[in-house]
Amino acid sequence: MDHMDNMEHFRCRRCGQCCRRRGYVWLETHDVERLAEFLGIDTDTFLDRFTRIAGRARDLSLIENDDGSCVFLKNGRCEVYQARPLQCRTFPWAWGQDDPECPGLAELR
């Protein structure tokens, strides 16, 4: 992953590929509060509608659509982009792994 050393040159292409595959989008308290406010609902309603307890540590995660994509991915775009969770905001920098489907990372290879 030598290209990962060039991350300062990464540019998101807003293709939604990172939002289309199965996996967990972990949430912290500030993510829940920001998303609930952005959607105009209270945090309890947000938790009931859009989250689940998952993983070995039993942490909070967004639910997925039936196809494995993020619940907030609609027509290839993030409906909550301005309020997206920290995990999404830090992709791919904080993830520490390559994503073969990401065109922004492909440009660094």
N, C-alpha and C positions, 0 to 999 in steps of 0.2 A: 504494500500500500504506500509506495513512495509518493504518489500524488497527494496523499493525505497531508504531507508536509507543506503543501502549497495551498492550504485552506484559506489563506487571506485573499486568494483570487477566486474563490467560489462565488458564483452568482446563481441564485435560485431562478429557475425558468418557469416557476408556477405551473408545472405540468400536473401536479397532484399525485404523482407516482408514489411518493412516500406515504400518502393518505389512503392508498388503495389496497394495501396488503394487510393480512391478518397480523395482529400483534397488539400490544398494550400501549395505550397512551395514559401514562401515569399522571395523576392529578395531586397537587398540593392544595392546601387551604386557599392560598391566594388565587390559584387557578379557578377554583370553584366560585369564589366570590366575584372575580372579574367576569367570568362567563355568565353567571346568573344576572349580574347587573347589565351586561351587554344585551342579554336576551329579554330583559325586563321582567324577570321572575325572581321569586325568593330562592334562597339557597336550598331549602328543603325540596322545593319543586324541581329544581335543577337536579339534585341528587337522585330523586325518584325517577325522573324521566331519562336521564342521560348517563348514569353511572352504574357501576357494578363493583363488587369486591372480587379481586382476582389475584392470582399468583400465589406463590408459597408464603409470602409475607402477609397475604390477605390485605393488600393495599387497594386504594381507590383508583379505578380506571374508567375511561369513557367506554360506553358500549359501542358495538360495531353494527353496521348494516349486515343483512344476510350474506352479502358477497364478501364480507371481511373488511370493507372500506370503513373509514371513519364516519360516524353518525352525522357529522357536520359537512361532509363532502357532498355537494349537490351540483350537478352539471359540470363536474370537473373543477369546481372552485370551492374554497373554504368559506362557509357561511359566517364563520366567527373569526375571520383572519385577524381583525384588529384586537381581538381578545383571546386569541388562541393560547393554549397551555404552554408553559415554559419548555416542555419537551419538544414541542413543535417549533417554538421560537429559536431553539438552539440547534435544530437539525441543519447540517450534519456535524457541526463542530463538536458538540458534547457527546455524540453517540459513540465515537471511537471505532466505528466500523464503516466499511464501504457499502454502498447500495448500488448494485449493478444496473438497476433500472433508472437511476437518477441522471438525467441529461446534464445537469450542472456539474456533477462529479465526473461524468464521462469526459467533459471538456478538459479536466485536469489530468486525465490518464495519458 
